[in-house]
């Protein structure tokens, strides 16, 4: 009665190349878990991410700020949320 019937996923993103070296992007992912029991409400997971990339010659620095809400698909009030920052430096020789 508490199993999953299906997941309905929706994702979209937009990016903007500011100049030859700088790029910005924003992405959203929404996932809805439909449960077997009709009396139980469907559960939604939300993820948003903002990224920045700067390249110069063979060097690139990339930064992503990501926020995820209810990643455990819980509908009883105790949600598992996470925020994270990723920084990457790439060097090409």
Secondary structure, DSSP 8 states (H G I E B T S, - for coil): ---EEEEEEEEEEEEEE-SSSEEEEEEEEEEEEEES-TTS--EEEEEEEEEEEEEETTEEEEEEEEEEE-TT---SS----EEEEEEEEEE--
